[in-house]
Amino acid sequence: MEKLWYGGNFGLGFTGGNQSSQFNLGIYPMVGYKIIPWFSVGPRLGFEYNYYKGPV
């Protein structure tokens, strides 16, 4: 179990102006397995939510 590690990142953003606005939210969890002290492998998933309000 000491060779497993966990981490991740997140993002948050908002922009607006001239009758439009946009909201973004992202979460990116990851897990890795340390093969040797300086080399790891593993997946990273990404979940994003985007909302746009304005004229088409």
N, C-alpha and C positions, 0 to 999 in steps of 0.2 A: 504493500500500500504506500510506502514512502516514495515510490516512483511516479505516482499519480499527482497531478497538480491541476488546479482549477483557476479560472480567471474570466475576464470578460470586459466588455465596454458598453457604453450607452451613449445615445445622442438625443438631443432635444433642441428644437429650433422653431422659430416663429418669424414670419415676415409679413408685412402688410403695408398697404398704401394704395391710393387711387381706386377705391371700391373693390379691392380684392385682398384676401389674406390666405396664408398657408401655414399649417401646423404640421410638424414632423416629430415623430418619436421612434427611436430605435433601441433595441436591446440585443446584444450579441454575446451570449454565453459561450464558453469554450472549456474543454478539458484536454489534458495531454498526458502522455506517458513518456517519461524520461528514459531513453535507451542508453545513452551514456551522459556524463555530466553536462556536456555542452550541446546535445542534440535530442530534441523531443519531437514526437508526432502526435497528431490528434485533430479532431474536427472542431470547427467553429460554426455555429448556427447563427442566423440573423433573422430577427423579426422586426418589421417596420410598419408603421402606421403613418399615412399621409392624408391630410384633409385640406382641400382647396375650396374656398368660397369666393365667388366672384362672377363676373359676366362670362358667358361662353364665347 
